[in-house]
Amino acid sequence: MLTGCHDSSLVVDTLRDLATQQNTTVGYFYFDFTAPKELSAIGILGSLLTEMISGMEIVPEEIFRGLREHRDGFCEDIIPPVDIVQMLQLITSLQPRFICIDGLDECAGVQLSRLLESLGEILEKSPGTRIFVTGMPHIRAKIEEHLPGRVACVSADPRKDDIVTYIRARLANDKTQDAMDECLEADILENTLGNISGM
């Protein structure tokens, strides 16, 4: 688990390159805090399953049958949670896999518990599977509760220099250049840097 960081795209890209060389696959899911609809644990697991299947040359017959039965999509009204967890257990037991979830703190309380319980069940059947998640520090206890003894946490706090560079680059590309002056830029930087601890 990587706390305090919401950009795992570099990790996913690195793992995908590694997976290509080592005949394995990567399933990843990015939470979008701007998404208007609350995602269910089943929807997230379904997305991971889809990612993993897309990286396979041959899909096992059991998975193919299960997907055909539930071709209307992944939601709790259509597919029982146990079915999708069993499909993921089967896929991850065939060879080592990587599961990456970015922004896990955006997952709602009940759905977060269901998702973590499912990930724990997958790890029980597939000890070769590795899970990488990013999220804010407040979900660490929840993760350790559901995945005891299986979590290594790394804190990745934002560096002020990187944030200043990023903000200046965005301001330089602003289409309303006439509205920006040195005083306004200084105010934006000061207010943003003052709120870094809340990120």
N, C-alpha and C positions, 0 to 999 in steps of 0.2 A: 504494500500500500504506500502510495506517495501522497503525503498530506500537504495542503497549502498550495497545490498546483493543479491547474485545470487544462494543461495542454500536454496530452500524451501522444500526439501525432508522431513525434520523433521516435518514441519508443515503439509505436505500432509499425512505423516504416522499417525500423531496424529489425524487429521481430519478423516482419514479412520477408525481408531479405534473407534472414537466417533460416526461416521456414522453407524457402525455395531451395536452399542448399541442403537441408536436412530432411526433406520429404515429410514435413509436418504442416500444420495450418494454424492460422490466427483468426480468432473470432473477436470482433471489437464492437463496442457500442459507445456512442458519444451522447451524453445527456445534453439537452439544449434547454437552458433555463428560460428561454423566451417561448418555448413550445406551450401553446394554450391548453393542450389536453394532457391530463395526468396519465402517465404510462403505467401499465400493469407489469408485474414481474413476469407474467407469461409473455407479454409482448416483447420485453427485453430479451428473455431467453429465446424466443422465436427468432428475433433478429440475429442473435449469436449463432443459432443453429443454421440459419440461412447463410451466414458468412462462412461457417465451417464447411457446409456442403458445397458451396461454390468453389472451394479449394480442393475438392476431392475428384480424382479421376473416375472412381467407381463408387456410387452410393449404395450402401448395403440395402438389401431387399426389405428388411424390417423398417428401415427409415423411409424408403420409398413408399411402402404401403401406408405408413403412418401419415406421411405428408399428403398422400392422395385422399385419405379419409378426412383430413382437416384442411382441404384446399381453400376454404373460405377465410383462413387466416388464423392468427394466434391470439386468442383471448379466452378468458376463463369460462365464458358462456359456451364456447365451441369446443375447446380442447382442455381436458383435465390436466392440472399441473403435473400429475404423476407421469402422464404420457410424454410430455416434452422433456422432463428431467430424464426419463428412461432413454429417450432418443439421444440426448446429449451425453448420457453415461456411455451408451454404446459407441458413439462416434469418438469420444475422448479415450475410450479404453482400447481402441484399435491402434493408436500410435500417440506419442506425446503431442499435446496441443497447448496453445497459449490463448487465454481469454483475457481481454483488456476492456475495462469499463472506465470511461472518463467522466468525472463530475458526479460521482456516486452520491454526494450529499444532496443532489437535486432530486433524488428518489424519495417519495413520500414514505412516512413511517411504517405503515403496515406493509406496503409494497417492498420497502427496503428489507424488512425482516423475512418476507417470503423469498426474495431474491437471494439473500445471504444463506438461508436454509437450503435452497436449491443448489447453490454453489458448493455448500458443504457436502451435500449428497453426491454431487458429481465427483468431488475430490475423493470421497470414500471408495468409489468404484474405479477411479482413475488417478492413482497417486502420481503418475507421470505428468499430469496436467499442471500448468502453472497459471496462476491468476494474478493480473496486475490491475490495480485500481488507483484512481486519483480521487481526492476529495478533501474537503475542509477537515481540520483537526477534530471537530466535535463528533464525527461519526466513527472515530477510531475505536471507542469503547464498544460500539454496536458490532463492528466487524470482529473484534477480538472475542466478543460474547458468542457469536455464531461460528467463528472459525478459530477456536482456541488452539494455541500452539502452532498455528499454520501461517502466522502473519509476521512479516518483517516490515516495520514502518520506517520511512525515510522522510524527514522534513525538508521541504524545498521552498523556502521563503523567497518572495520576490526581492530582487536587488534594485535599489533606487536608481542606479545608473542605467540599468536596462529599461526601466519604466520611463525615465526621462528621455532616453533615445527614442523609444517607441512613440511617446506622445509628440515629440518634436517632428518625427517623420510623418505622423498622421496630420498634424497641423500644417506642415509644409505642403501636403497634398489636398488641403481644403480648397474647395472651389470658390469660396467667398473670401479670397485673400484680403480684400479691402477692409474687412471687418476685424482683421487681426493686427495687433501691434505688439511691441515688446512688453508693455504693461499688462495687457490681457493674457499673453502667453505666460508671463511670470505668475499671474494669479491662478491660472489653470494648473500650472505645475505645483504651486504651493498647496492648493486645495487637494489635488490628487495625492501628492506625497504624504499629506497629513492624514489621509485615510487608508494608507497602505496596510496598516495593522488589521483593518477590517476585511481585507481581501482574502 
